[in-house]
Amino acid sequence: MTFQAYLDNIEKNTGVSPEEFIRRAAEKGFTRPGTKATEITDWLKADYGLGHGHAMAIVKLLKDSAASR
């Protein structure tokens, strides 16, 4: 499965777009330098019912987003 396929599947299952996940993560402070992946995956699993692989795809999305700023 490609990275984009992961993101498409996540949006289909949660109704939340990748851009919205970035915004929500920023509101929670998860885009700060030094934030551990576990903090983010715990949030995604609890609030959105994501499995570990899909949660890690969002972690990558957040890291890539931060690197491009």
C-alpha positions as CSV (number, residue, x, y, z in Angstrom):
1,M,0.0,0.0,0.0
2,T,1.3,3.4,-0.9
3,F,1.6,6.3,1.5
4,Q,-1.2,8.1,-0.4
5,A,-3.4,5.0,-0.2
6,Y,-2.9,5.1,3.6
7,L,-4.0,8.7,3.8
8,D,-7.0,8.1,1.5
9,N,-8.1,5.2,3.6
10,I,-7.7,7.2,6.8
11,E,-9.8,10.0,5.4
12,K,-12.4,7.6,4.1
13,N,-12.7,5.9,7.6
14,T,-12.5,9.0,9.8
15,G,-13.9,11.8,7.6
16,V,-10.8,13.8,8.5
17,S,-8.5,15.1,5.7
18,P,-4.8,15.1,6.0
19,E,-4.8,18.9,6.2
20,E,-7.3,18.7,9.1
21,F,-5.2,16.2,11.0
22,I,-2.3,18.7,10.7
23,R,-4.5,21.5,12.1
24,R,-5.8,19.4,14.9
25,A,-2.4,18.1,15.8
26,A,-1.1,21.6,15.9
27,E,-4.0,22.7,18.2
28,K,-3.0,19.9,20.6
29,G,0.7,20.9,20.5
30,F,1.8,17.7,18.7
31,T,3.7,19.6,16.0
32,R,6.2,21.0,18.5
33,P,9.8,19.8,18.0
34,G,10.6,16.9,20.3
35,T,7.0,15.4,20.4
36,K,7.3,11.7,20.6
37,A,5.5,9.5,18.0
38,T,3.8,7.6,20.9
39,E,2.1,10.7,22.1
40,I,0.6,11.2,18.6
41,T,-0.3,7.6,18.0
42,D,-2.0,7.3,21.4
43,W,-4.2,10.3,20.5
44,L,-5.0,9.0,17.0
45,K,-5.9,5.5,18.3
46,A,-8.0,6.8,21.2
47,D,-9.8,9.6,19.3
48,Y,-10.1,8.2,15.8
49,G,-9.8,4.4,16.3
50,L,-6.8,4.2,14.0
51,G,-4.5,1.1,14.0
52,H,-0.8,1.5,14.6
53,G,0.1,1.6,10.9
54,H,-2.4,4.2,10.0
55,A,-1.5,6.3,13.0
56,M,2.2,6.1,12.0
57,A,1.2,7.4,8.6
58,I,-0.2,10.5,10.2
59,V,2.9,10.9,12.3
60,K,4.9,10.8,9.0
61,L,2.5,13.4,7.5
62,L,3.0,15.7,10.5
63,K,6.8,15.3,10.3
64,D,6.9,16.0,6.6
65,S,4.6,18.9,7.1
66,A,6.9,20.4,9.7
67,A,9.9,19.9,7.6
68,S,8.4,21.8,4.7
69,R,7.7,24.9,6.7
